[in-house]
Amino acid sequence: MRDGVYTTGQADRGAVLYDDQCAVCHGAIRQFVPEMAALLGDHNFRNAWRGRSLGEMFGYIRETMPQDAPGTLTAAQTAEIVAHILRGNRLPAGETVLPEDEETLDAIPFDP
């Protein structure tokens, strides 16, 4: 996945959404706060998701997050948050917009 499957603009919008919708439980993408939910930019996260599809990640986020209002994120918002997570895990941006549908994303593995 080193070809850049999301754009910088998507990740930037995702960062704003993440701060608004996710950081209250997960903290900053690389912040270590033991009493918070799993960090989305650490080795445990990368190991748990390595080799799994971005479609699975997209579906999980879309259906279960944010915890206080699951299922309220649009497909575009979910893709932007996934793009932010990819950037937070040091995966490069590119010229291609990250798709907003789970089926297409199923073909792309999370491979940090």
C-alpha positions as CSV (number, residue, x, y, z in Angstrom):
1,M,0.0,0.0,0.0
2,R,2.9,2.3,-0.5
3,D,1.4,3.8,-3.6
4,G,-0.8,6.4,-1.7
5,V,-4.4,5.3,-1.7
6,Y,-5.7,8.6,-0.1
7,T,-5.2,12.3,-0.7
8,T,-3.7,14.8,1.7
9,G,-7.0,16.7,1.5
10,Q,-8.9,13.6,2.7
11,A,-6.5,13.1,5.6
12,D,-6.7,16.8,6.5
13,R,-10.5,16.7,6.6
14,G,-10.2,13.4,8.5
15,A,-8.0,15.0,11.1
16,V,-10.7,17.6,11.9
17,L,-13.3,14.9,12.1
18,Y,-11.1,12.7,14.2
19,D,-10.5,15.5,16.7
20,D,-14.2,16.2,16.9
21,Q,-15.6,12.6,16.9
22,C,-12.8,10.2,18.0
23,A,-10.1,11.9,20.1
24,V,-12.3,12.0,23.2
25,C,-12.0,8.2,23.4
26,H,-8.9,7.5,21.4
27,G,-6.7,10.5,22.1
28,A,-4.4,12.0,19.6
29,I,-3.3,9.6,16.9
30,R,0.1,9.0,18.7
31,Q,-0.7,10.2,22.2
32,F,-0.3,7.6,25.0
33,V,-3.0,7.9,27.6
34,P,-3.5,4.5,29.4
35,E,-7.1,5.1,30.4
36,M,-8.2,5.9,26.8
37,A,-9.3,3.5,24.1
38,A,-6.8,1.9,21.8
39,L,-4.4,4.2,20.1
40,L,-4.8,4.3,16.3
41,G,-1.1,5.0,15.5
42,D,0.8,2.6,17.7
43,H,2.4,-0.8,17.1
44,N,-0.5,-2.7,18.7
45,F,-3.0,-1.1,16.3
46,R,-0.7,-1.8,13.3
47,N,-0.3,-5.4,14.4
48,A,-4.0,-5.9,14.9
49,W,-4.9,-4.5,11.5
50,R,-1.9,-5.6,9.4
51,G,-3.1,-7.6,6.4
52,R,-6.7,-6.9,7.0
53,S,-8.6,-4.9,4.4
54,L,-9.3,-1.2,4.5
55,G,-12.9,-2.3,3.7
56,E,-13.0,-4.0,7.1
57,M,-11.6,-1.0,8.9
58,F,-14.1,1.3,7.0
59,G,-17.0,-0.9,7.8
60,Y,-16.0,-1.2,11.5
61,I,-15.7,2.6,11.9
62,R,-18.9,3.3,9.9
63,E,-21.0,0.9,11.9
64,T,-19.6,1.2,15.4
65,M,-18.2,4.7,15.8
66,P,-18.3,7.1,17.3
67,Q,-19.2,5.1,20.4
68,D,-21.8,7.6,21.6
69,A,-23.5,7.8,18.2
70,P,-22.6,4.7,16.1
71,G,-23.6,4.7,12.5
72,T,-23.9,8.4,12.2
73,L,-20.8,9.0,10.1
74,T,-21.3,9.4,6.3
75,A,-19.3,7.3,3.9
76,A,-17.3,10.4,3.0
77,Q,-16.6,11.2,6.6
78,T,-15.6,7.6,7.3
79,A,-13.2,7.5,4.3
80,E,-11.6,10.8,5.6
81,I,-11.1,9.3,9.1
82,V,-9.5,6.2,7.5
83,A,-7.2,8.5,5.5
84,H,-6.2,10.3,8.7
85,I,-5.5,6.9,10.4
86,L,-3.4,5.8,7.4
87,R,-1.4,9.1,7.5
88,G,-1.0,8.7,11.3
89,N,0.5,5.3,10.6
90,R,3.0,6.9,8.2
91,L,1.5,5.6,5.0
92,P,2.0,8.0,2.1
93,A,-0.7,10.1,0.5
94,G,-1.1,10.1,-3.2
95,E,-3.2,11.5,-6.0
96,T,-6.0,9.0,-5.7
97,V,-9.0,9.6,-3.5
98,L,-9.7,6.8,-1.0
99,P,-12.9,5.2,-2.1
100,E,-16.0,5.6,0.0
101,D,-17.4,2.1,-0.4
102,E,-16.5,-0.9,1.6
103,E,-16.5,-3.3,-1.4
104,T,-13.8,-1.4,-3.3
105,L,-11.8,-1.0,-0.1
106,D,-11.9,-4.7,0.5
107,A,-9.2,-5.1,-2.2
108,I,-6.7,-2.8,-0.3
109,P,-4.8,-4.3,2.6
110,F,-3.7,-2.3,5.6
111,D,0.1,-2.8,5.2
112,P,2.1,-0.3,7.3
